[in-house]
């Protein structure tokens, strides 16, 4: 949202479902993410690939878990992981808990890309903070964390 808009300017948003409002904010973060990647020279990553890469856990993730977390089919997640692997963003390694399974982990290029977007995401949060103030921002963060506890099956 344009920082010059006031609460009165968005009064019509009262009729929008919360899910739509959350989607708009998530889309803004996603756009900042993709734009930051492009500015840093990572022009070959798509939004769909970034959604998968963002869900890779620090120790690695199985493709099935990535598919569930991104709410795509296993085939789609596998295809996106293959693209990310060819581009050097991820690697597949044996799962130490199951020798038959593979984990997807960020490769060096994936870690570098992740680091490249952090300032842009912080900038978006700073804009939101400037717009709604520290108290509301803290309340927003706390409220979202509380809702995640009941909405995120991957905690």
Beta strands, then each sheet from edge to edge (+ up, - down):
strand 1: 90-95
strand 2: 98-106
sheet 1: 1+ 2-
end
